[in-house]
Amino acid sequence: MKFYAVVAASPTSWESHKIAERIEQRILNSNPVMEAFGNACTLRNNNSSRFGKFIQLQLNRAQQMTGAAVQTYLLEKTRVACQASSERNFHIFYQICKGASTDERLQWHLPEGAAFSWLPNPERTLEEDCFEVTREAMLHLGIDNPTQNNIFQVLAGLLHLGNIRFADSEDEAQPCQLMGDAKCSIRTSASLLQLPEDPLLETLQIRTIRAGRQQQVFRKPCSRAECDTRRDCLAKLVYARLFDWLVSVINSSICADPDSWTTFIGLLDVYGFESFPNNSLEQLCINYANEKLQQHFVAHYLKAQQEEYTVEGLEWSFVNYQDNQTCLDLIEGSPISICSLINEECRLNRPSSATQLQTRIERALAGNPCLGHNKLSQEPSFIVVHYAGPVQYHTAGLVEKNKDPVPPELNRLLQQSWDPLLKVLFPTDPEEQPSGQSRAPVLTVVSKFKASLEQLLQVLHSTTPHYIRCIKPNSQGQAHIFLQEQVLSQLEACGLVETIHISAAGFPIRISHQNFVERYELLRRLRARTSSGPHSPSPDERHSEGSPCTEAATLQPLLQDILHTLPALSQAAATLGDPAEATPAPVCCGRTKVFMTDSMLELLEHGRAQVLEQCARCIQRGWRQHWHRKQERQRQAAVLIQAAIRSWLTRKHVQRLHTAATVIKRAWKRWRIGMAFLASKELDGVEEKHVSPVPLSTGSCLLPQTQSSLLAAIIRLWPLGLVLANASVGVQGFRRKLVVWACLQLPTGSHSSYKVQTAQEQAGITSIRALPQGSVKFHCRKSPLPYADICPEPSPYSVTGFNQILLERHSLGHV
């Protein structure tokens, strides 16, 4: 259930996963509650289920768990008031007495060391006596603490009810009196059950009879045995209603809407085959249920499987198996059987006799080989030879248990309770039955159980069953003890020996042709492809063909192709180091199904996995190739885009530089022309005084190109160079910068405002520089310029004076 709760949860829906977890947790929490109230310690099992349980895991169309439901069968409620020797009552009573706190003990009147008649063997401590686990599970199921305390209070009242003892009455007209401390017990029980004490005692002691058309009421004192029976009946009635109420609470917390689920997975957990020293109606019903389930197993597995081999045309020799139909005819057959005779005794209005019932069964069913008689037995009984072995059933009390009578005054008494839980368990009837109306026939225990069992089998026949057999290694319930004879007898009784023979000789795996081809058609890729081979139709072509005969004829070549790959698969498995697979297991192809063993199924699945791996690698190779090509195209496109962007950015940058250079060049040219004009004007003024002008002839040619470029350089830079060269050594810092700035401040006025002076008679060199404020002279003791005062034969077209000095320095710099 845990596995399916995880697997069936939708991976895309968190809500469905939470629902599956909630249902799983509540079903798991219901298990401690059901075990506490429905399991008990028996001779062979410390935690024996005393009821049958069928759990449905409800699934929707998407195979997701949406809910669950629990159905119970035949609770052994007689265990509340009657326990066999060395056995115990239900676990919940021991959990209350051992796990309750001090305050709870005072509230429920359960003092330490108190003895209760319905609580045998209290000194034994079992693993199941865990009160806190039960309370926590009930809390998770939605049963709050006040309700839990109410439940345990009612159970404590039942324990005190079992301590009520009656003494024989000397006068039949007088009711039986209480014995010893019974008065205290009945007072405590009435207090815990919240019943009036006097009506409780009166209901147990006096029987009410209605007779005649007038429904006259007669009150008859009960004998001691009848008082004990009525007391036990009251306890069994309350406990059975309480158990059914717990099941309804569990179903209300986990059951889904009938419209929300379509399929289910069922889990049937029923009591096993039972054989005790004293077997009564409970063991008869339990073993009857096991006989029906064994027949279902035989019909479904042993018989149906062998018949299927014959129908499919396989060579098969039948394996003999034990059929329990004869035993079922003895128990439930028509018109006469054990169940019908017991029900007939219940319908007869006469006191039942154990000896008379035994005689009727032996006479009516003497011809059945499964019926036996123990001549050495001193008590009336009969023997039924079940599939698991013979069981002796005592007829004493069989009819009374089958009647399961509930006096109406007990129901009326419980309806008067003030307890909230008992009010729910025993609601008040809205309308009473009219006095003249005939009552409906009361169903017996056997009839109810038979009807519920038939309903269960109908559900089982509509499903695909799987079986789990529980084998007990020993009868003492001890660990590490394995009794071979006892285990072998159980295997033979359950039919497992025949099952093993059939499984070993047969084929446990059966797959239809269509499903086989759909799953293993990939194995045809392992065969060498030949161009001359016959063309096999594709799946689309097969689906297009409508007739079943045509479809079957189409599947046969495909089946043969797939089966022909088995030798190659076997050789491949042997090559990998598994020599057991070198010899392929037999595979039989029937009329509609393919039969194989587990080893052959593993071989086919391994070959299919290989083909899928090859296909996956091919797909991965194609995808990687496509991905790499796509990445290369994207890289080339990115490079092209980057080159275009860089080219564009470079062009824009060059354009900006070109524009800036053009602006700078234009400004520089403008400044250079201005400076050249001022220098030429100043030189023209100097030459007018030192050199007489010589008119140029018309035939004279211009200066060479090199001299003109040098002249332009001299004209541009002579003022600054002259100032720096003739500056005194002490002129530094700001004064030097001031001189340079003054040299660059050229006049902008007319030529008449300039006054040029020469002072050659003084020591040093006088700078000729026209300033707006007047002449500026720079003096030094000795000129640092060599040949400053020498003028060798100047030509009329050469530059003389101080400009020549600058020209010579410029030429030396180039050298």
ZIVENDA-V447267 format. One record per helix or strand. SS is the DSSP state (@ for helix, = for strand). FROM is the first residue (numbers start at 1). TO is the last residue. If there is no record, write none. Layout:
ss->SS from->FROM to->TO
ss->SS from->FROM to->TO
//
This chain:
ss->@ from->2 to->7
ss->@ from->14 to->38
ss->= from->39 to->40
ss->= from->48 to->49
ss->= from->52 to->59
ss->= from->65 to->73
ss->@ from->77 to->80
ss->= from->90 to->90
ss->@ from->91 to->99
ss->@ from->102 to->108
ss->@ from->131 to->140
ss->@ from->145 to->162
ss->= from->166 to->166
ss->= from->178 to->178
ss->@ from->182 to->193
ss->@ from->197 to->205
ss->= from->206 to->211
ss->= from->216 to->221
ss->@ from->224 to->254
ss->@ from->258 to->260
ss->= from->263 to->269
ss->= from->279 to->279
ss->@ from->281 to->311
ss->@ from->325 to->332
ss->@ from->338 to->347
ss->@ from->354 to->364
ss->= from->371 to->372
ss->= from->381 to->386
ss->= from->389 to->394
ss->@ from->398 to->403
ss->@ from->408 to->415
ss->@ from->420 to->425
ss->@ from->445 to->461
ss->@ from->484 to->494
ss->@ from->496 to->505
ss->= from->509 to->512
ss->@ from->513 to->526
ss->@ from->539 to->544
ss->@ from->548 to->563
ss->@ from->566 to->575
ss->@ from->579 to->581
ss->= from->588 to->589
ss->= from->593 to->596
ss->@ from->598 to->690
ss->@ from->705 to->726
ss->@ from->733 to->744
ss->@ from->751 to->753
ss->= from->770 to->771
ss->= from->774 to->775
ss->@ from->802 to->814
//
